Amino acid sequence: MSKQTAFIPQRQFHVLVNDANGEHNITVLPSNEGNFRVIKQGEILGEVACTPQNKIVCYKGRFKKAVMDQLEKHILHYYSYAF
C-alpha cells in the first residue's frame, strides 16, 4: 500500500510563472515531508519534491524546464521564510 502525502492548505502560496503561452497564476501546497502539489485553477498539474541539495525534482506530472526553474526559485524562497 502506498503512503499518502498530506498537503497543508493553510500554508499554501501563490506564484506567477511564465512560459511560452504567457503568465500563469498557480497555487503551491506544501507538505511536511518536503513535497509540493502544484495546482492551476483547481487542476492538479503535478507534484514536486525538494532534495537535500535544494533542487526541485518532479515525481508526478510533467513541467517544462523554465517552469521548473521558476518553481525551484519560489519554493526555495518559501523555505527561507517559512522555517
Secondary structure, 3 states (H helix, E strand, C coil): CCCCCCECHHHCEEEEEEECCEEEEEEEEEECCCEEEEEECCEEEEEEEECCCCCEEEEEECCCHHHHHHHHHHHHHHHHHHC
